[in-house]
Amino acid sequence: MNTLLTSAVVLADSVDVDRDAVTPGVLGFLMVAAIGVALYFLMRNMSGKLGTLRSAEEAERSAAQADEDGADETDEADGAPAEGDRAEVTAAAGDAPEGDAPAPDRGA
C-alpha cells in the first residue's frame, strides 16, 4: 500500500499541469446543480413528513387529553365514578371480567 501511494505521488509530480488553468468546468457545475436540486426535493419531502408526524402527534395528544377529561367526570346523580372509571378501578383491583381473563403462562 505504501508503495502504491509513493508511486502515485511520483507520477503526479511528473505530470506538468498549469494549476491556474484547471477549472471544474461544465461537468462540475452540473454535478453541483444536481446535488442542489436533489437536496431541495429531499428537504421538501422531509418537511411534509415532519408536518404529518407533528399533526398526528397533536391529534394523539388531544385525544389523550379528552380521555383524561372524560375520566375525571363523575355521574352527578349518585356521585359514583363515570363508566370508564369503573372499568379502570375493576382492572386495577385485579378483578378482570370473564372475557378479559389473563392468558395462562406458557412455560418458563
Secondary structure as UniProt FT lines:
FT   HELIX           2..14
FT   TURN            19..21
FT   HELIX           25..72
FT   TURN            76..78
FT   HELIX           83..93
FT   HELIX           98..100
//
